[in-house]
């Protein structure tokens, strides 16, 4: 487990970039944090770290955004789902089988969909700009 303090959105993105550079294809990143904590900023950084150059936004209404580049990143937002059954209905297993990196916001809503090998990222809002980010299941070099 590693704990990081970021003081700006850019620092949060940079941390996401560092993590993504070390992730193997097929990794699942389960993200936890309150509304406005910085989960999407972290995923923006992940995309940059994977060499993906496009606009990254929260898929709150679409549930899934797919970003293609040298590697593939699939960005889920489970905020509107009531449980893992709904995630499986939209093809969760098919997404996992593609071998892309999957970043899942609001993971607490679909906890039963994880297999125990996911990397967890918990973002705590300490004040307007400062975040405590805890990463479990991967070490940053």
C-alpha positions as CSV (number, residue, x, y, z in Angstrom):
1,X,0.0,0.0,0.0
2,X,1.2,3.5,-0.8
3,X,-0.2,6.8,0.3
4,X,0.3,10.0,-1.6
5,X,-0.7,13.6,-1.0
6,X,-1.5,15.8,-4.0
7,X,-2.1,19.5,-3.8
8,X,-3.4,20.2,-7.3
9,X,-5.5,18.5,-10.0
10,X,-2.3,18.3,-12.1
11,X,-0.5,16.4,-9.3
12,X,-3.5,14.0,-9.1
13,X,-3.3,13.5,-12.9
14,X,0.5,12.9,-12.7
15,X,0.0,10.2,-10.0
16,X,-2.5,8.5,-12.3
17,X,0.0,8.7,-15.2
18,X,2.7,7.1,-13.0
19,X,0.4,4.2,-12.0
20,X,-0.8,3.6,-15.6
21,X,2.7,3.4,-16.9
22,X,3.3,0.4,-14.7
23,X,0.0,-1.4,-15.2
24,X,-0.1,-4.5,-17.4
25,X,-2.8,-4.8,-20.0
26,X,-6.0,-6.3,-18.5
27,X,-5.5,-4.6,-15.1
28,X,-8.6,-3.4,-13.2
29,X,-8.4,-0.3,-11.1
30,X,-11.3,0.0,-8.7
31,X,-11.7,3.6,-7.6
32,X,-13.3,4.9,-4.5
33,X,-14.0,8.5,-3.4
34,X,-16.7,11.0,-2.8
35,X,-18.2,13.2,-5.5
36,X,-15.6,15.7,-6.6
37,X,-12.7,13.8,-5.0
38,X,-10.7,13.6,-8.2
39,X,-11.4,10.2,-9.7
40,X,-11.9,11.5,-13.2
41,X,-8.7,13.6,-12.9
42,X,-6.8,10.5,-11.9
43,X,-8.2,8.6,-14.9
44,X,-7.2,11.5,-17.2
45,X,-3.7,11.0,-15.9
46,X,-3.9,7.3,-16.5
47,X,-4.8,7.9,-20.1
48,X,-1.8,10.2,-20.5
49,X,0.4,7.6,-19.0
50,X,-0.8,5.1,-21.5
51,X,-0.1,7.4,-24.4
52,X,-3.7,8.1,-25.1
53,X,-4.3,11.7,-26.4
54,X,-7.9,12.5,-26.2
55,X,-10.4,14.3,-24.0
56,X,-11.2,12.2,-20.9
57,X,-14.5,12.9,-19.2
58,X,-16.7,11.1,-16.6
59,X,-19.0,8.5,-18.2
60,X,-21.7,9.2,-15.6
61,X,-24.6,9.1,-18.1
62,X,-23.1,6.7,-20.6
63,X,-21.6,4.4,-18.0
64,X,-18.6,3.4,-20.2
65,X,-16.1,5.5,-22.2
66,X,-13.5,3.8,-24.3
67,X,-10.2,5.5,-25.1
68,X,-7.9,4.1,-27.8
69,X,-4.2,4.8,-28.3
70,X,-1.1,2.7,-28.1
71,X,-3.0,0.9,-25.4
72,X,-6.7,0.7,-24.6
73,X,-8.4,2.2,-21.5
74,X,-12.0,1.5,-20.6
75,X,-13.5,4.0,-18.1
76,X,-16.6,3.0,-16.2
77,X,-18.7,5.1,-13.9
78,X,-20.9,2.9,-11.6
79,X,-22.6,5.9,-9.9
80,X,-26.0,5.1,-11.5
81,X,-25.9,1.4,-11.1
82,X,-27.7,-0.4,-8.3
83,X,-25.4,-3.4,-8.2
84,X,-23.1,-5.8,-10.0
85,X,-25.9,-7.5,-11.8
86,X,-26.4,-4.4,-14.0
87,X,-22.7,-4.3,-14.7
88,X,-22.8,-7.9,-15.9
89,X,-25.8,-7.1,-18.1
90,X,-23.8,-4.4,-20.0
91,X,-21.1,-6.9,-20.7
92,X,-18.5,-6.5,-17.9
93,X,-16.9,-9.9,-18.6
94,X,-16.6,-9.1,-22.3
95,X,-14.8,-5.8,-21.4
96,X,-12.5,-7.8,-19.1
97,X,-11.7,-10.3,-21.8
98,X,-10.5,-7.6,-24.2
99,X,-7.3,-7.1,-22.2
100,X,-7.7,-3.4,-21.8
101,X,-6.9,-1.5,-18.6
102,X,-10.3,-0.9,-16.9
103,X,-10.7,2.1,-14.5
104,X,-13.9,1.8,-12.5
105,X,-15.3,4.9,-10.6
106,X,-17.8,4.3,-7.8
107,X,-16.6,0.7,-7.4
108,X,-18.4,0.4,-4.1
109,X,-21.6,0.1,-6.1
110,X,-20.4,-3.1,-7.9
111,X,-18.1,-4.6,-5.3
112,X,-19.3,-8.2,-6.2
113,X,-18.0,-7.8,-9.7
114,X,-14.4,-7.8,-8.6
115,X,-12.3,-11.0,-8.3
116,X,-9.8,-9.8,-5.6
117,X,-6.9,-9.1,-8.0
118,X,-7.9,-5.5,-8.7
119,X,-5.8,-2.5,-7.8
120,X,-7.7,-0.1,-5.5
121,X,-7.3,3.6,-5.6
122,X,-9.0,5.6,-2.8
123,X,-9.1,9.3,-3.1
124,X,-10.0,11.4,0.0
125,X,-10.7,15.1,-0.3
126,X,-8.8,16.8,2.5
127,X,-9.7,20.4,1.4
128,X,-10.6,22.2,-1.8
129,X,-7.4,21.1,-3.6
130,X,-5.5,18.6,-1.4
131,X,-6.1,14.9,-1.8
132,X,-4.9,11.8,0.0
133,X,-4.6,9.0,-2.5
134,X,-4.1,5.4,-1.3
135,X,-3.1,2.8,-3.8
136,X,-3.3,-0.9,-2.9
137,X,-2.2,-3.8,-5.1
138,X,0.5,-1.9,-7.0
139,X,3.6,0.0,-6.0
140,X,4.8,3.1,-7.7
141,X,8.5,3.3,-8.6
